[in-house]
Amino acid sequence: MEKKTYHHGNLRAALIETGIGIVNEEGTAACSLRKVAAKCGVSHAAPYSHFKDKEDLFETMKQYVTERFANALNDSIQKCQVETELQTQLGKAYVTCTNRIFIV
């Protein structure tokens, strides 16, 4: 039997995004480092290379979501050519972002 080699690319980002997905689908109580690792296809110990514990992962997820949200709002401001459209564009960015992310 041939042994498969493992290469994940950016495991930290995958763990964060997978954690967000689990929380969105199942809630915070259902999210664990072990479950996130399993969904990423890595050992249950692998997340500990990036996060101290589940609370550390959650804090990082919050920061990630906040940054994405701020970037989406900033992009809307930068793209807005007419000042009177700014409020509409910010509202659209808010709705689009909050439909794809969570706040723990």
Backbone bond lengths (Angstrom), bond angles and torsions (degrees), N, CA, C in turn:
res aa  C-N    CA-C-N  psi(-1)  N-CA   C-N-CA  omega(-1)  CA-C   N-CA-C  phi
1 M - - - 1.445 - - 1.526 109.05 -
2 E 1.319 115.73 130.81 1.460 121.13 -178.86 1.528 110.30 -80.77
3 K 1.329 116.25 131.94 1.464 121.30 179.23 1.523 109.19 -82.32
4 K 1.344 116.04 129.67 1.455 120.45 178.72 1.520 109.15 -82.48
5 T 1.313 115.94 139.48 1.461 119.94 175.78 1.518 108.50 -91.05
6 Y 1.314 115.05 155.17 1.451 120.56 -177.24 1.519 110.59 -112.46
7 H 1.306 114.99 130.65 1.459 121.04 172.17 1.520 107.01 -148.73
8 H 1.306 117.33 123.08 1.452 119.98 -173.61 1.518 114.17 -108.51
9 G 1.271 120.79 -14.90 1.455 119.79 -175.85 1.511 110.29 84.73
10 N 1.330 116.93 -103.42 1.462 121.27 -179.92 1.526 109.01 -115.12
11 L 1.307 116.65 84.58 1.461 121.74 -176.90 1.519 111.49 -62.56
12 R 1.303 117.99 -40.73 1.471 120.56 -178.07 1.527 110.33 -57.14
13 A 1.329 117.30 -48.31 1.469 121.33 179.31 1.529 110.94 -63.68
14 A 1.322 116.53 -39.94 1.470 120.24 179.27 1.527 110.78 -64.09
15 L 1.318 117.21 -39.95 1.463 120.76 178.44 1.529 110.85 -64.26
16 I 1.313 116.67 -42.37 1.465 121.08 179.57 1.527 110.26 -63.26
17 E 1.316 116.82 -51.03 1.461 120.46 -177.87 1.525 111.96 -65.73
18 T 1.317 116.97 -36.71 1.460 120.26 177.06 1.520 110.49 -67.19
19 G 1.319 116.74 -41.07 1.469 120.43 176.57 1.520 111.44 -59.99
20 I 1.314 116.95 -42.59 1.461 121.40 177.35 1.525 110.07 -60.93
21 G 1.318 116.05 -43.13 1.467 120.12 178.73 1.515 112.71 -61.26
22 I 1.321 116.39 -43.40 1.472 120.57 179.34 1.523 110.32 -63.25
23 V 1.328 116.73 -45.61 1.459 120.03 -179.90 1.530 110.55 -62.88
24 N 1.320 117.41 -41.75 1.461 120.69 178.37 1.518 111.98 -61.95
25 E 1.321 116.94 -39.33 1.467 121.65 -175.85 1.523 113.31 -84.49
26 E 1.344 116.90 -38.31 1.459 119.99 -169.05 1.523 114.92 -124.08
27 G 1.312 117.84 -11.12 1.461 121.28 -178.92 1.522 112.37 95.47
28 T 1.317 115.54 165.00 1.465 120.51 -175.70 1.522 112.74 -66.61
29 A 1.323 117.34 -33.61 1.465 119.71 -178.37 1.525 111.89 -64.09
30 A 1.320 117.09 -27.58 1.460 121.18 -178.07 1.526 112.90 -86.17
31 C 1.320 117.28 -7.71 1.466 120.76 -176.01 1.530 110.42 -91.95
32 S 1.315 115.34 125.01 1.463 121.13 176.15 1.526 108.26 -136.86
33 L 1.319 115.99 159.45 1.465 119.26 177.17 1.523 110.57 -60.99
34 R 1.310 116.83 -37.31 1.463 121.46 179.74 1.535 110.71 -62.79
35 K 1.343 116.42 -43.57 1.462 120.78 -179.60 1.534 110.60 -67.75
36 V 1.323 116.85 -41.45 1.462 120.90 178.07 1.530 109.73 -61.63
37 A 1.327 116.52 -44.55 1.465 120.81 179.17 1.524 110.79 -60.88
38 A 1.319 116.99 -44.48 1.466 120.70 -179.15 1.523 110.74 -61.27
39 K 1.330 117.02 -43.54 1.462 119.95 179.85 1.524 112.12 -67.34
40 C 1.333 116.65 -26.40 1.469 120.80 177.20 1.532 111.65 -85.13
41 G 1.332 116.43 -9.38 1.459 120.21 179.53 1.516 113.78 76.34
42 V 1.339 116.10 30.69 1.462 120.24 179.30 1.528 109.19 -121.98
43 S 1.312 117.29 170.35 1.460 120.96 179.78 1.530 109.95 -66.13
44 H 1.330 116.44 157.22 1.462 119.68 -179.90 1.529 112.00 -66.18
45 A 1.315 117.75 -16.08 1.464 121.24 178.78 1.532 112.45 -87.60
46 A 1.316 117.95 -18.66 1.473 121.75 -174.76 1.530 113.83 -57.74
47 P 1.331 120.59 -40.94 1.476 119.19 -179.89 1.523 113.99 -60.28
48 Y 1.324 116.65 -25.25 1.470 119.67 -178.58 1.525 112.66 -70.19
49 S 1.317 117.07 -10.42 1.468 120.47 173.13 1.527 110.58 -75.22
50 H 1.334 115.38 -18.46 1.459 120.43 -175.80 1.529 113.64 -117.84
51 F 1.334 116.87 -24.78 1.465 121.28 -175.61 1.523 110.34 -136.12
52 K 1.322 116.19 139.83 1.461 121.89 -179.02 1.529 110.81 -66.40
53 D 1.346 115.43 -42.15 1.459 121.42 -178.65 1.529 108.08 -163.18
54 K 1.326 116.48 -175.10 1.460 121.00 -178.61 1.524 111.03 -61.12
55 E 1.309 117.54 -38.97 1.470 120.68 179.81 1.527 110.96 -63.19
56 D 1.308 117.32 -36.68 1.460 121.62 177.03 1.532 109.76 -65.28
57 L 1.322 116.85 -42.74 1.471 120.43 175.90 1.522 109.55 -60.80
58 F 1.335 118.27 -46.42 1.460 121.31 -179.52 1.528 111.35 -60.89
59 E 1.309 117.27 -41.98 1.465 120.52 179.01 1.532 110.33 -62.86
60 T 1.321 116.47 -41.52 1.461 121.02 178.17 1.524 110.57 -66.24
61 M 1.338 116.72 -38.48 1.459 120.70 176.94 1.531 110.40 -62.68
62 K 1.325 117.61 -41.31 1.468 121.34 177.69 1.529 110.73 -60.32
63 Q 1.330 115.73 -45.80 1.464 120.16 179.84 1.529 110.70 -62.95
64 Y 1.324 116.24 -41.31 1.458 121.98 179.88 1.528 110.46 -61.67
65 V 1.337 116.46 -46.67 1.456 122.00 -179.27 1.529 110.25 -64.94
66 T 1.315 117.04 -43.76 1.461 121.00 179.81 1.523 110.61 -61.64
67 E 1.318 116.50 -42.61 1.469 120.60 179.40 1.524 111.15 -64.47
68 R 1.329 116.87 -44.36 1.473 120.11 178.39 1.519 111.00 -61.50
69 F 1.332 116.13 -41.78 1.452 120.64 -179.67 1.535 110.67 -64.71
70 A 1.320 116.62 -46.67 1.466 120.72 178.88 1.525 110.71 -61.44
71 N 1.326 117.04 -40.83 1.468 120.45 178.42 1.526 111.68 -63.89
72 A 1.334 116.86 -40.21 1.469 120.72 179.08 1.527 110.53 -63.86
73 L 1.329 116.81 -42.71 1.461 119.78 177.92 1.525 110.97 -65.96
74 N 1.331 116.65 -42.25 1.464 120.44 178.74 1.527 111.36 -63.21
75 D 1.330 116.74 -41.25 1.468 120.14 177.37 1.523 110.60 -60.27
76 S 1.328 116.91 -40.73 1.462 120.82 178.48 1.518 110.95 -62.09
77 I 1.319 116.42 -41.65 1.466 120.55 179.09 1.524 109.83 -63.81
78 Q 1.332 116.87 -44.50 1.466 120.82 -177.68 1.536 112.17 -65.80
79 K 1.325 116.81 -34.02 1.469 121.29 -177.47 1.520 112.97 -81.11
80 C 1.297 116.89 -18.07 1.456 121.10 -175.01 1.524 110.20 -74.00
81 Q 1.316 115.94 118.20 1.460 121.76 -178.99 1.537 112.20 -88.01
82 V 1.309 115.43 -30.83 1.461 120.32 -176.52 1.528 108.26 -115.39
83 E 1.325 115.89 124.93 1.460 120.39 -174.74 1.527 112.58 -58.23
84 T 1.308 117.78 -33.08 1.467 120.30 -179.72 1.529 112.20 -68.67
85 E 1.320 117.91 -18.60 1.465 121.70 178.28 1.528 112.06 -87.65
86 L 1.312 116.82 -9.06 1.462 120.93 -174.22 1.523 112.45 -57.89
87 Q 1.304 117.59 -46.76 1.462 120.62 -178.32 1.531 110.79 -61.70
88 T 1.316 117.03 -41.23 1.467 120.81 178.39 1.518 110.55 -63.91
89 Q 1.319 117.02 -44.45 1.469 121.28 -179.12 1.531 111.16 -65.24
90 L 1.315 117.35 -40.66 1.464 120.37 177.57 1.527 110.60 -64.99
91 G 1.322 116.81 -39.81 1.462 120.72 177.29 1.517 111.64 -62.13
92 K 1.320 116.99 -42.96 1.470 121.24 178.41 1.529 110.46 -63.74
93 A 1.318 116.50 -42.61 1.471 120.00 178.96 1.516 110.60 -63.47
94 Y 1.319 116.84 -40.67 1.467 121.52 179.42 1.523 110.64 -61.21
95 V 1.325 116.58 -49.36 1.469 120.71 -178.42 1.522 110.79 -64.38
96 T 1.312 117.10 -43.03 1.466 120.83 179.98 1.527 110.66 -62.22
97 C 1.325 116.46 -45.55 1.463 120.94 -178.96 1.516 112.18 -65.87
98 T 1.301 117.41 -47.58 1.464 119.73 -174.75 1.512 111.94 -70.56
99 N 1.305 118.88 -16.90 1.470 120.96 174.74 1.518 111.58 -78.74
100 R 1.343 117.75 -14.89 1.462 121.06 -177.28 1.512 114.24 -114.37
101 I 1.319 117.95 -7.07 1.460 120.02 -176.55 1.512 110.38 -132.23
102 F 1.293 116.30 171.24 1.462 122.22 -179.46 1.513 108.92 -130.31
103 I 1.295 115.33 167.86 1.454 120.81 170.60 1.508 106.99 -126.99
104 V 1.326 117.14 118.83 1.465 121.95 -177.80 1.507 109.68 -71.98
